Amino acid sequence: MASESDQTSSTSANDSPDQTSSTSSNNGPPVNKIEPLKLPTFEEIRGQEMWNNCAVRSVFSGVLGGLGIFMGLFLGALDNPLMQEQMTARQQFIYTAKQMGSRSWGSAKAFAIMGLIFSGVECAVEKARAKHDTTNTAVAGCVTGGTLSARAHLQPKI
């Protein structure tokens, strides 16, 4: 009779490894199912190789930086004319539309250039150092800021 109870307990414990028993007869830790390792597909490998190219990263960031057009539209809409009391509603609308257009174009260019320079420098520094850390980001930020200030002909004020 003891052999029958041993057989039933051994078969119930080996029925499925992912089911855990909450009875006190199970003294070990619950058994978890281990999932198999998934290898990347050919398309995923190609995409990763393409994204590791610094030129692709820079152009992509520059294009997405062009979305700064929405920032310009928002800021242009908030710009009030100086002679608001003397302008008709139509004149105020035309003035605001012109401001939105000029601000959106300027913001789009600025964000695109910032994104292009920053991502290009960050990628180049990362490849040169063979490390992916915050130092790359800090160096890229410094170079981007210096490039934009030199481009704007700003001199440091002492």
Secondary structure as GFF3:
##gff-version 3
##sequence-region A 1 158
A	DSSP	alpha_helix	2	13	.	.	.	ID=ss1
A	DSSP	alpha_helix	42	51	.	.	.	ID=ss2
A	DSSP	alpha_helix	54	65	.	.	.	ID=ss3
A	DSSP	three_ten_helix	66	68	.	.	.	ID=ss4
A	DSSP	alpha_helix	69	78	.	.	.	ID=ss5
A	DSSP	three_ten_helix	84	86	.	.	.	ID=ss6
A	DSSP	alpha_helix	89	129	.	.	.	ID=ss7
A	DSSP	alpha_helix	134	151	.	.	.	ID=ss8
###
